[in-house]
Amino acid sequence: MAQVSVVIPVYNMAKYLPRCFASLQAQTMPDWEALLVDDGSPDNSGEICDEWAAKDGRFRVIHKANGGVCSARNAGLAAAKSPYAVLMDQDDLLAPCALEALLAVQKRFLGDFVLGLHTEIRKELPDGAFAPDTPVQRYASRQASYLYNDAPFPPPWGKLLDLDLMRRYGVRFDETIRDGYEDRPFMRDYLAAHWQRNAAAQCAVVQLPLYFWERDNAESVSSSGRQPLKPWHLAMFDGFLTDCLNVYHVPPKSLQFYALEYVQTLAFSLSCLPPDTLEQDAAWIYEDPALGRLLDYFRKNKLYTVFYTPLRRKNTKLVAKLSRGRLENNSFYWHHYKLGRCLHPTWADWKGLEAIVRE
């Protein structure tokens, strides 16, 4: 039995597959299996998978009807025969020492959830074998927010997933999600199961880029950008926020980065809605208790965001325009930013990750 199963959902990305698969063959730890899940690709991706499997028995191919990336990942995870799984996207790469590093740290810190860093610059991936003295940063449940600040979280790739844990607690990808953000509810459920099994366990982050994320691929969901707001988007952000505050007892000020990313993503998603029906399509968010909890976080912690007042006043058009202005860094955005500061003179601006209160 292989030590780790690498699950790769495949769909219509034939040109990226050879380099992705080659990064597996270059692993310094050769005892792996790869589950290539062809999700009904209309191009020749499935044929390429079959060719690699014919040449290297460590590759196994699953051909299935198109069901989306969540369905493909679930199929691969269900077929995995190893104790652990690592997820990859079809256009990404693993560092040669990635699997060796993840397994070595797992053996060193039994019961921990092991993660590696990622990079968007291919040449930053380390060459050669894993050095045992590579630093590892560990986080307890009370420090869950630091995973969001310091680690490649919430993307599910590049992490050593415990398959027994997932099967015991029913951790799966939600197959109804087919338009991005599928990683957040999955990783929230995985963390909850991890600490439900053992509240004293930690998360161990290898301080080395083990995974290359191909962000320049315009065909990928993560690069497409436009993801109009849907009810489950609010629920997924709210779930992790409430878990941190009420279950893991994370100090509230340590969640500033997460809360700001949450509200900025919410505003951006509103800006992606059709302008003609914007207010109608977004009306439901003001009835959702999750929005109230988010805004209460900013008020109670006196953390400033330009989106606070327009969201409180249900001014959806202004929220959307400010989101576009923030991305464009235009004068309209900065005018309202300064105006909002006058309304909340005692609230603090975000000072950056180095200013996070670590308790």
N, C-alpha and C positions, 0 to 999 in steps of 0.2 A: 504493500500500500504506500502510495506517495505521501510525503510529509505535508504537502500543501496543494490545494486545488486552485488554479487560477481561472476565473470565470470571465469570459469576454463576450458580451453581446455583439452580434455582427449584423449590420444592416447598411447596404448600399454604400460602402466605403472601401471598395476594392483596392484603390491606390495606396491606402494607408496600411493594409493588412500585413504585407511582407515585413516591413520594418518593425511592426508591433510584435509579430510572432518571432522575429529574429532576436528581439530583446529578451525573449524567454529562453531561447536556445543558448544565449550568452550568459545565463545565470551561473554564478560560482557554486550554487547549491543545485545540483542537477536532478534531485529527487522530487519532481513535481509532475502534476498532470494539468493539462489545459482543457477546459470545456469551451469549445467554440460554438456559440448558439446562433445559428443562422436564422434570423427572425423574418423569414420570407423575403429575402433580399431580391429585388428585381434585376440587379446587375449580376455579375459573375462572382460575387463575394462567396457564395456557398461553394462554388467549384474550387476557389482558391483554398478554402478551408479543407476540403476533401484532399486536395493535393498535398498540403502540409501534413495532414494526418496519415496519408499513405507513406510519406517519407520518414515520419517520426512518430512512433507509437505512443508518445506521451500526449499527443494531441488527440482529443476525441471531439467529434462533431455531432451536434444536435440540430436537425433540420425541423423547423416548425412553421406553422402559419403565422403571419405577422400579428403580433399582439402588443408591441411596444417594448421599450427598454426594461420596464419593470417585469413584464412577463418573461422576457428573455433571461434576465438575471435570476428570477425565481426558478426557471427551468434548469439553469446551470447549477445553481446551489443545491437543488433537489437531487441532481445526478452526481454531485461531488462525493468522492470516496475517501477523502482525507479528513484528518481531524480539524484542519483549518482551511479557510478560503481567503483568497485575495481577489478583489474585483479590479478589472482593468476596463478602460474604454478602448475601442478599436483603433483610435487614432493616437494613442498615447504610448509611452515607453516606460519600462522598468530599468533602473540602474542595474548593472551586472551583479551587484552584491545585495539587491533589494530583498529577495527571499531569504538569503542567508542571514541578513541583518535582523529581519523581523522574527525569524525563528530563534536566533541566538538570544535576543532580548526577552522573548517569551520564556525561554528556559531559565534565564537569569531571574526574571520576576514572574514566577508562576502565578497564574490567576489574573494578571494584569491584561488590560486591553492595549495592544501594541500598535502604534501608528508611526509612520515615517513622514518626513517633510516632503514637499513637492516643489518643483521649479517650473517656470515657463521658459527657461533658457536651457536648451539641450546640453550645451557644453558644461553646465554646472553639475550634471550627473557625475558622481564619482566613478572612477575606474577601479578594477581590481577587487580583491577580497575585502570583507568587512573587518575593520580594526576593533578588537574587543574593548578597547579603552574609549571608544566613541561615546561622548556624553549622552545621557538619557535624562530627560526631564519628566518627573512623575507628578500626577495630579490626583488628589482624592476627590470624592464626590462634592465636597464643599468648595472645590476649586473648578467645578465644571465649566464655568464661564471662560476660564483661561484657555480651554481647548479651542473655543471660538476665537480668542484673541491671538493665541500663539501657535496653534497647530492647524493642519489642513482639515478643518472641520467646517461644514458638514459633508463635503464630498465623500462617498463611500469607498472610493478607490484608494489603493496604496495602504490599506489597513489589514491587519491579521484578524479575521473574523472567526470566532469559535463556533463551529457548526453544531456542536452538541448544545451549546447555549441557545442558539437560534431555534433549533428544533424543539428544545424543551419548553421555551417560552413563546413559541409561535411567531418569531420575528421574520417578517417577509416584506417585500416591496408591495406597495398598494398598486395593483394592476389597473385601477381606474384612472391613475395619473399618467397622462401621455403627453404633457406639454411642459416638462421641466419642473424643477424643485422637488422631484421625487426623492432626492437624497435626504432631505431634512426630516420628514416623518420616519423614514427608515432608521436614521442614525439616532433619533430621539428614542425610538423603541429599543434599539440595541443597547444604548447607554442605560436605559431604565432596567432592562433585563440583567445587564452586567452588574449593576449595583443592587438589584433585588436578590441575585444569587449570593452575593457577598458584599455587604455594605463597606467592608474594610478594604476591598480591592481598589486598585488605582489604574490610571491610564498612563502608559509609558510611551513618551514621544521620543523617538530616535532623532537626535539633532544632526540629521544628515538628509539631503534631498535624495530620496529613493525613487521618485516618480516624476516623469516629465509629462506635463499637461499641455496638449496641443491646443492652445487658445486661439490660434489664427485660422482654425478650420471653420469657415463661415457656414458650413452645412450642419454643424453640430447644434444641438438644442441649447447648450450653454453659451454658444456664441451668437445665437440668433437675436437675443436681446429683448424682443418684444413679447411680453407675457402678460396679457391683460388680467386684471385682478379677478380672482375667483374666491368663493367662500373658504375653501380649504387652505388657501394661501395664508389667510389671517389665522386660521386654526393652528397651522403648523408652527408659525412663529410664536403664537401665544402659548402653545403647549410647552416648548422648551423654556420660555420665560417663567411660566408658573411652576414647572418642575424645579428650576433652579431656586426660586424663591421659597417654595412651600415644601419640596421634598428633599432637595440637597442642601437647603439652608445656605445658599451662596450669599455673601454680603451684598446688599443691593447696589452699592457703588461699583462693585466689580462687574456689573452687567451693563455699564454705560455704552461700551462699544457695541454690544449686541442690540441694545435698545435703539441706538442710532441707526444701525444697519437695518433693523426691523422697520422703523418708520420711513427710512429712505426707500426701501424696497416697496413698501406699501404705496408711497407717493408715486414712485416710478410705474408701478402696475396700474395705478389710476390714470396716469398719463398715457397709457397704452390703450385705454378704452376709446371707442369711437366718439369723437367730439360731439356729434349731433345728439347722442343719447347718453352722454357722460353722466349727468346728474341722475337720470333714471336708473342707469345700470349700476351706479355706486350707492344708491339710496340705502341698501341693506347694511352697509358697513356701520352706519350710525346707530343701528339697532342691535348690533352685535356687541355683547359684553366684553369681548376681547379688545376692541378698540378702546373702551373705557379703561380697562386695566393698563393698557399701554400708555395712554395719556396720563393716567394717575401716577405711573412710574416716573414720568418726567416731572410732574408737579411735586410729588413727595421728595424727590431727590434733587430738585431745583437744577435740572439739566436742561440746557437750552437747545431747542431745535426750531428752525423757521417754520416747520410744519405744525407745531403745536396749536397755535391760535386758529389758523384756518380749519384744522380738523375739528377743534372744539366748536367752531361756529358753522360747521358743515358747509364750508365753502369749497366744494369739490373742484370747481374750475380753477380757483387760485392754487390749490394744492398741485394740480396737474401742471399748471404754468410754472410754478416754482420748481417743480421737479425738472422740467425741461431747462429752466434757467440755471439750475445748479450744475447740470451736465455741461451746459454751454458756458458757464462761468460769466453770465452776462450782467448788465447793470440792473435789470429788473430784479433779479434774484438778490443782489447785494443791497439794493434799496429796501426791500422787504425784510431782509435779514437784520439790518440796522434798526428798522422800525420795530420789529419784534423784540429786539434787545431793550428798547425803550419801555416796552410793555412789561418786561420781566427783568428789571435791572439787577435783581439779586441772584438770578439764575446763572450758572456757570457754563461757559463754553467747553466743548470737548478739547482736552489738552493732549490727546494722542495716547498711544498704547503705553508709553513710558510712564504716564501719570496714573495708570490704573492702580487703585488701592488693593494691595495684596494682603489679605488677612488669613 
